[in-house]
Amino acid sequence: MKNNYVKKFVFILAIVLSVALWGTNCIAGDQPDMVDDMRVGRAVRSIGAAGATAVAVKGASGAAIMSELAATGAVVGGGVVAGTAITAGAGGAGAATLMNEYVFDGDTKADEAARVGTYTGAAVGTAGGIAAVSAAGTAGLSAAGITSGLASIGAAVGGGMAAGTVVVVAAPIAAAAAVGGAVYWLFSDSDEDDDK
């Protein structure tokens, strides 16, 4: 029951952040573009949904975590693996969209390359998280493999299966920021050379 309240709180927080971002554009004097603002709103909500799942599994039993991930995967006709990928991928894609909209929003080569880099980082982070679960688990991507894989990843950061789930969900968000930032940094030198 407590997890449902946490999910609702995070979802409402994501909506509030969406409205705040839209309001900031209006106050700054920018003409609000409803299509762009809706896309940013969806990005914030997808990060919020990933956060809600991560918070929902905190302190939960292994069975509860697997059930939560299976329910998420069932949305697309999949299981726990699909649920893990959806949760992690949604957070990564949402973070990439926000970074591209508000950080890498210029017309330079560095900004253009960074926008591709953020989505690439999110995709690689998602695939890497699933691969890490499979590699760390005892039986690949079976139920036992996923459970033991998440627990092994969690043990690496001083936790258990819940901590492993949080790490796998956060990986695409961190990868999107790292790859986008690194690509921007690499291409920013070429933009300075073009100005000379």
Backbone hydrogen bonds in HBPLUS format (Angstrom, degrees):
<---DONOR---> <-ACCEPTOR-->    atom                        ^
c    i                          cat <-CA-CA->   ^        H-A-AA   ^      H-
h    n   atom  resd res      DA  || num        DHA   H-A  angle D-A-AA Bond
n    s   type  num  typ     dist DA aas  dist angle  dist       angle   num
A0004-ASN N   A0001-MET O   3.16 MM   3  5.39 126.3  2.46 100.3 113.0     1
A0006-VAL N   A0002-LYS O   3.10 MM   4  6.46 154.3  2.17 149.2 156.7     2
A0007-LYS N   A0003-ASN O   2.91 MM   4  6.16 162.5  1.94 152.8 157.0     3
A0008-LYS N   A0004-ASN O   3.00 MM   4  6.18 164.5  2.02 147.5 151.6     4
A0009-PHE N   A0005-TYR O   2.88 MM   4  6.06 156.3  1.94 146.2 153.2     5
A0010-VAL N   A0006-VAL O   2.93 MM   4  6.18 166.4  1.95 157.1 159.6     6
A0011-PHE N   A0007-LYS O   2.90 MM   4  6.08 161.0  1.93 152.7 158.5     7
A0012-ILE N   A0008-LYS O   2.90 MM   4  6.05 163.1  1.93 149.9 154.4     8
A0013-LEU N   A0009-PHE O   2.84 MM   4  6.05 155.6  1.90 148.5 156.1     9
A0014-ALA N   A0010-VAL O   2.90 MM   4  6.15 150.5  1.99 145.5 153.0    10
A0015-ILE N   A0011-PHE O   3.06 MM   4  6.41 153.0  2.14 146.9 153.9    11
A0016-VAL N   A0012-ILE O   2.89 MM   4  6.18 159.8  1.93 152.3 158.0    12
A0017-LEU N   A0013-LEU O   2.88 MM   4  6.15 156.4  1.94 148.6 155.0    13
A0018-SER N   A0014-ALA O   2.95 MM   4  6.21 151.6  2.03 143.6 151.4    14
A0019-VAL N   A0015-ILE O   2.98 MM   4  6.29 162.4  2.01 154.5 158.1    15
A0020-ALA N   A0016-VAL O   2.86 MM   4  6.07 155.4  1.92 147.8 155.6    16
A0021-LEU N   A0017-LEU O   2.88 MM   4  6.11 156.3  1.93 150.2 155.6    17
A0022-TRP N   A0018-SER O   3.03 MM   4  6.29 160.4  2.07 148.7 154.1    18
A0023-GLY N   A0019-VAL O   2.81 MM   4  6.01 159.7  1.85 150.8 156.9    19
A0024-THR N   A0020-ALA O   2.85 MM   4  6.02 149.8  1.94 145.7 153.8    20
A0025-ASN N   A0021-LEU O   3.15 MM   4  6.45 154.2  2.22 145.2 150.8    21
A0026-CYS N   A0022-TRP O   3.18 MM   4  6.55 155.1  2.24 146.1 152.6    22
A0027-ILE N   A0023-GLY O   2.90 MM   4  6.16 163.2  1.93 155.3 159.4    23
A0028-ALA N   A0024-THR O   2.94 MM   4  6.02 153.6  2.01 147.1 154.3    24
A0030-ASP N   A0025-ASN O   3.05 MM   5  5.36 135.0  2.26 171.8 163.5    25
A0029-GLY N   A0026-CYS O   3.09 MM   3  5.30 155.1  2.15 103.7 111.3    26
A0037-ASP N   A0033-ASP O   2.85 MM   4  6.07 166.7  1.87 162.1 166.7    27
A0038-MET N   A0034-MET O   2.83 MM   4  5.88 148.3  1.93 141.1 149.4    28
A0039-ARG N   A0035-VAL O   3.01 MM   4  6.27 152.0  2.09 144.2 151.8    29
A0040-VAL N   A0036-ASP O   2.90 MM   4  6.22 158.1  1.95 152.2 158.1    30
A0041-GLY N   A0037-ASP O   2.84 MM   4  5.98 153.7  1.91 141.1 149.2    31
A0042-ARG N   A0038-MET O   2.89 MM   4  6.18 153.3  1.96 145.6 152.2    32
A0043-ALA N   A0039-ARG O   2.95 MM   4  6.22 149.4  2.04 142.2 151.2    33
A0044-VAL N   A0040-VAL O   2.88 MM   4  6.20 160.4  1.92 155.8 159.7    34
A0045-ARG N   A0041-GLY O   2.94 MM   4  6.16 160.1  1.98 147.7 153.7    35
A0046-SER N   A0042-ARG O   2.84 MM   4  6.04 148.1  1.94 145.4 154.1    36
A0047-ILE N   A0043-ALA O   3.06 MM   4  6.35 153.9  2.13 148.4 154.8    37
A0048-GLY N   A0044-VAL O   2.88 MM   4  6.13 156.0  1.94 145.9 153.7    38
A0049-ALA N   A0045-ARG O   2.74 MM   4  6.00 146.9  1.84 145.2 154.2    39
A0050-ALA N   A0046-SER O   3.02 MM   4  6.21 156.7  2.07 141.7 147.3    40
A0051-GLY N   A0047-ILE O   2.86 MM   4  6.11 157.7  1.91 148.7 155.6    41
A0052-ALA N   A0048-GLY O   2.74 MM   4  5.95 147.9  1.84 143.6 153.2    42
A0053-THR N   A0049-ALA O   3.01 MM   4  6.25 155.8  2.07 146.6 151.8    43
A0054-ALA N   A0050-ALA O   2.98 MM   4  6.23 159.3  2.02 146.6 152.8    44
A0055-VAL N   A0051-GLY O   2.80 MM   4  6.01 157.7  1.85 150.2 156.3    45
A0056-ALA N   A0052-ALA O   2.78 MM   4  5.86 150.0  1.87 142.3 151.6    46
A0057-VAL N   A0053-THR O   3.15 MM   4  6.35 141.1  2.31 145.0 152.5    47
A0058-LYS N   A0055-VAL O   3.15 MM   3  5.24 146.7  2.27 101.2 110.9    48
A0060-ALA N   A0057-VAL O   2.93 MM   3  4.99 165.8  1.95 122.3 124.4    49
A0065-ILE N   A0061-SER O   2.98 MM   4  6.28 157.0  2.03 153.5 159.7    50
A0066-MET N   A0062-GLY O   2.96 MM   4  6.18 168.1  1.98 153.6 156.6    51
A0067-SER N   A0063-ALA O   2.92 MM   4  6.03 152.7  1.99 142.9 151.0    52
A0068-GLU N   A0064-ALA O   2.93 MM   4  6.11 155.7  1.99 145.4 151.3    53
A0069-LEU N   A0065-ILE O   2.97 MM   4  6.25 164.4  2.00 155.6 159.3    54
A0070-ALA N   A0066-MET O   2.84 MM   4  5.95 155.1  1.91 145.8 153.5    55
A0071-ALA N   A0067-SER O   2.90 MM   4  6.05 155.1  1.96 145.9 152.4    56
A0072-THR N   A0068-GLU O   3.11 MM   4  6.35 152.2  2.19 141.9 149.2    57
A0073-GLY N   A0069-LEU O   2.94 MM   4  6.19 159.2  1.99 147.8 153.5    58
A0074-ALA N   A0070-ALA O   2.86 MM   4  6.01 140.5  2.02 144.4 155.2    59
A0075-VAL N   A0072-THR O   3.26 MM   3  5.69 154.3  2.33 107.8 114.9    60
A0076-VAL N   A0073-GLY O   3.13 MM   3  5.88 150.4  2.22 118.7 124.2    61
A0078-GLY N   A0073-GLY O   2.84 MM   5  4.73 151.0  1.93 140.4 131.4    62
A0077-GLY N   A0074-ALA O   3.06 MM   3  4.58 163.9  2.09  97.8 102.1    63
A0083-GLY N   A0079-GLY O   2.90 MM   4  6.12 153.1  1.97 147.1 155.8    64
A0084-THR N   A0080-VAL O   2.85 MM   4  6.09 154.6  1.91 151.2 157.1    65
A0085-ALA N   A0081-VAL O   2.95 MM   4  6.21 163.9  1.97 152.1 156.5    66
A0086-ILE N   A0082-ALA O   2.79 MM   4  5.95 160.0  1.83 151.6 157.3    67
A0087-THR N   A0083-GLY O   2.98 MM   4  6.03 167.7  2.00 145.7 149.5    68
A0088-ALA N   A0084-THR O   2.96 MM   4  6.05 170.4  1.97 151.5 154.7    69
A0089-GLY N   A0085-ALA O   2.70 MM   4  5.56 157.8  1.75 143.6 151.7    70
A0090-ALA N   A0086-ILE O   2.84 MM   4  5.75 157.0  1.89 144.9 150.6    71
A0091-GLY N   A0087-THR O   3.34 MM   4  6.48 161.0  2.38 141.2 145.7    72
A0092-GLY N   A0088-ALA O   3.02 MM   4  6.29 161.4  2.06 151.7 157.2    73
A0093-ALA N   A0089-GLY O   2.81 MM   4  5.94 164.6  1.83 152.0 156.4    74
A0094-GLY N   A0090-ALA O   2.88 MM   4  5.92 156.1  1.94 143.2 150.5    75
A0095-ALA N   A0091-GLY O   2.92 MM   4  6.09 158.3  1.96 146.0 151.9    76
A0096-ALA N   A0092-GLY O   2.91 MM   4  6.10 157.9  1.96 146.3 152.8    77
A0097-THR N   A0093-ALA O   2.92 MM   4  6.12 158.4  1.97 147.4 152.9    78
A0098-LEU N   A0094-GLY O   3.03 MM   4  6.28 162.1  2.06 149.1 153.6    79
A0099-MET N   A0095-ALA O   2.92 MM   4  6.15 164.7  1.95 152.8 157.1    80
A0100-ASN N   A0096-ALA O   2.87 MM   4  6.02 160.7  1.91 150.7 156.4    81
A0101-GLU N   A0097-THR O   2.90 MM   4  6.00 145.7  2.02 144.0 153.5    82
A0102-TYR N   A0098-LEU O   2.94 MM   4  6.02 152.8  2.01 151.4 157.5    83
A0103-VAL N   A0099-MET O   2.72 MM   4  4.93 149.4  1.81 135.4 142.5    84
A0104-PHE N   A0099-MET O   2.88 MM   5  6.19 160.2  1.92 149.7 156.0    85
A0112-GLU N   A0108-THR O   3.04 MM   4  6.34 165.1  2.06 152.2 156.2    86
A0113-ALA N   A0109-LYS O   2.88 MM   4  6.03 164.9  1.90 152.0 156.2    87
A0114-ALA N   A0110-ALA O   2.88 MM   4  5.97 153.4  1.95 144.0 152.1    88
A0115-ARG N   A0111-ASP O   2.94 MM   4  6.17 149.0  2.04 147.4 154.9    89
A0116-VAL N   A0112-GLU O   3.38 MM   4  6.75 153.6  2.46 143.5 149.0    90
A0117-GLY N   A0113-ALA O   2.89 MM   4  6.13 153.5  1.96 144.3 153.0    91
A0118-THR N   A0114-ALA O   2.84 MM   4  6.09 147.4  1.95 153.3 158.8    92
A0120-THR N   A0116-VAL O   2.95 MM   4  6.15 157.1  2.00 151.6 159.2    93
A0121-GLY N   A0117-GLY O   2.79 MM   4  5.89 160.1  1.83 147.0 152.5    94
A0122-ALA N   A0118-THR O   2.97 MM   4  6.20 153.0  2.04 143.6 150.8    95
A0123-ALA N   A0119-TYR O   2.98 MM   4  6.21 159.6  2.03 147.3 152.2    96
A0124-VAL N   A0120-THR O   2.86 MM   4  6.06 166.8  1.88 156.5 160.4    97
A0125-GLY N   A0121-GLY O   2.79 MM   4  5.82 155.2  1.85 144.3 152.0    98
A0126-THR N   A0122-ALA O   2.98 MM   4  6.14 150.3  2.07 141.4 148.9    99
A0127-ALA N   A0123-ALA O   2.97 MM   4  6.22 173.0  1.97 153.7 155.3   100
A0128-GLY N   A0124-VAL O   2.71 MM   4  5.75 155.8  1.77 146.6 154.8   101
A0129-GLY N   A0125-GLY O   2.93 MM   4  5.98 146.8  2.04 136.2 144.5   102
A0130-ILE N   A0126-THR O   3.12 MM   4  6.45 160.8  2.16 152.1 156.1   103
A0131-ALA N   A0127-ALA O   2.89 MM   4  6.09 161.5  1.93 150.2 156.1   104
A0132-ALA N   A0128-GLY O   2.80 MM   4  5.93 151.3  1.89 143.4 151.4   105
A0133-VAL N   A0129-GLY O   3.01 MM   4  6.26 154.3  2.08 145.0 151.4   106
A0134-SER N   A0130-ILE O   3.01 MM   4  6.28 160.6  2.05 148.8 154.1   107
A0135-ALA N   A0131-ALA O   2.82 MM   4  6.02 162.1  1.85 151.8 156.8   108
A0136-ALA N   A0132-ALA O   2.83 MM   4  5.84 157.0  1.88 146.8 153.2   109
A0137-GLY N   A0133-VAL O   2.98 MM   4  5.88 131.9  2.21 138.3 149.6   110
A0142-SER N   A0139-ALA O   3.36 MM   3  5.99 157.3  2.41 130.5 137.1   111
A0146-ILE N   A0142-SER O   2.80 MM   4  6.02 160.6  1.84 159.6 163.1   112
A0147-THR N   A0143-ALA O   3.01 MM   4  6.13 166.2  2.03 147.9 152.3   113
A0148-SER N   A0144-ALA O   2.93 MM   4  6.03 167.7  1.95 146.9 150.8   114
A0149-GLY N   A0145-GLY O   2.78 MM   4  5.74 146.4  1.89 137.8 148.5   115
A0150-LEU N   A0146-ILE O   2.87 MM   4  5.99 169.1  1.88 153.2 155.3   116
A0151-ALA N   A0147-THR O   3.05 MM   4  6.20 157.0  2.11 143.6 150.5   117
A0152-SER N   A0148-SER O   2.87 MM   4  6.00 151.1  1.95 141.7 149.5   118
A0153-ILE N   A0149-GLY O   2.96 MM   4  6.20 162.4  1.99 151.6 156.1   119
A0154-GLY N   A0150-LEU O   2.89 MM   4  6.04 158.1  1.94 145.1 151.9   120
A0155-ALA N   A0151-ALA O   2.84 MM   4  6.02 147.0  1.95 142.4 151.5   121
A0156-ALA N   A0152-SER O   3.19 MM   4  6.46 139.0  2.37 139.8 149.3   122
A0156-ALA N   A0153-ILE O   3.18 MM   3  5.26 130.4  2.44  96.2 109.0   123
A0157-VAL N   A0154-GLY O   3.06 MM   3  5.43 146.5  2.17 106.3 115.8   124
A0159-GLY N   A0154-GLY O   2.73 MM   5  4.76 160.1  1.77 138.7 134.5   125
A0158-GLY N   A0155-ALA O   3.13 MM   3  4.86 165.3  2.15 101.9 104.4   126
A0164-GLY N   A0160-GLY O   3.01 MM   4  6.30 153.4  2.08 149.4 157.7   127
A0165-THR N   A0161-MET O   2.97 MM   4  6.24 149.9  2.06 146.2 153.7   128
A0166-VAL N   A0162-ALA O   3.04 MM   4  6.36 158.1  2.09 149.3 154.7   129
A0167-VAL N   A0163-ALA O   2.96 MM   4  6.22 157.5  2.01 148.8 154.9   130
A0168-VAL N   A0164-GLY O   2.98 MM   4  6.21 163.3  2.01 149.8 153.8   131
A0169-VAL N   A0165-THR O   2.93 MM   4  6.12 153.4  2.00 148.8 156.3   132
A0170-ALA N   A0166-VAL O   2.86 MM   4  5.99 150.7  1.95 147.2 155.4   133
A0171-ALA N   A0167-VAL O   2.95 MM   4  5.98 136.6  2.14 146.2 156.7   134
A0173-ILE N   A0170-ALA O   3.10 MM   3  5.37 122.6  2.44 106.2 120.7   135
A0174-ALA N   A0170-ALA O   3.04 MM   4  6.32 165.4  2.07 163.2 167.4   136
A0175-ALA N   A0171-ALA O   2.81 MM   4  5.96 159.3  1.85 154.3 161.2   137
A0176-ALA N   A0172-PRO O   2.89 MM   4  5.91 154.0  1.96 138.3 144.9   138
A0177-ALA N   A0173-ILE O   3.19 MM   4  6.45 161.2  2.23 146.0 150.2   139
A0178-ALA N   A0174-ALA O   2.87 MM   4  6.05 163.2  1.89 151.3 156.7   140
A0179-VAL N   A0175-ALA O   2.85 MM   4  5.83 172.1  1.85 152.5 155.2   141
A0180-GLY N   A0176-ALA O   3.00 MM   4  5.83 157.2  2.06 138.7 146.0   142
A0181-GLY N   A0177-ALA O   2.92 MM   4  5.86 160.5  1.95 142.4 148.6   143
A0182-ALA N   A0178-ALA O   2.89 MM   4  5.99 159.5  1.93 146.4 152.6   144
A0183-VAL N   A0179-VAL O   2.89 MM   4  5.99 165.6  1.91 154.2 158.0   145
A0184-TYR N   A0180-GLY O   2.98 MM   4  6.10 158.3  2.03 144.6 151.1   146
A0185-TRP N   A0181-GLY O   2.95 MM   4  6.12 160.5  1.98 147.1 152.4   147
A0186-LEU N   A0182-ALA O   2.90 MM   4  6.16 157.5  1.95 148.7 154.9   148
A0187-PHE N   A0183-VAL O   2.94 MM   4  6.11 162.6  1.97 154.1 158.1   149
A0188-SER N   A0184-TYR O   2.83 MM   4  5.84 130.6  2.08 145.6 158.5   150
A0190-SER N   A0187-PHE O   3.13 MM   3  5.27 122.3  2.48  98.5 112.0   151
A0191-ASP N   A0187-PHE O   3.21 MM   4  6.59 146.6  2.33 146.3 155.3   152
A0192-GLU N   A0188-SER O   3.16 MM   4  6.44 148.7  2.27 141.2 148.7   153
A0193-ASP N   A0189-ASP O   3.00 MM   4  6.30 149.6  2.10 144.3 152.9   154
A0194-ASP N   A0190-SER O   3.01 MM   4  6.20 147.1  2.12 141.2 149.1   155
A0195-ASP N   A0192-GLU O   3.24 MM   3  5.21 132.1  2.49  93.5 105.8   156
A0196-LYS N   A0193-ASP O   3.25 MM   3  5.44 148.5  2.35 101.7 110.4   157
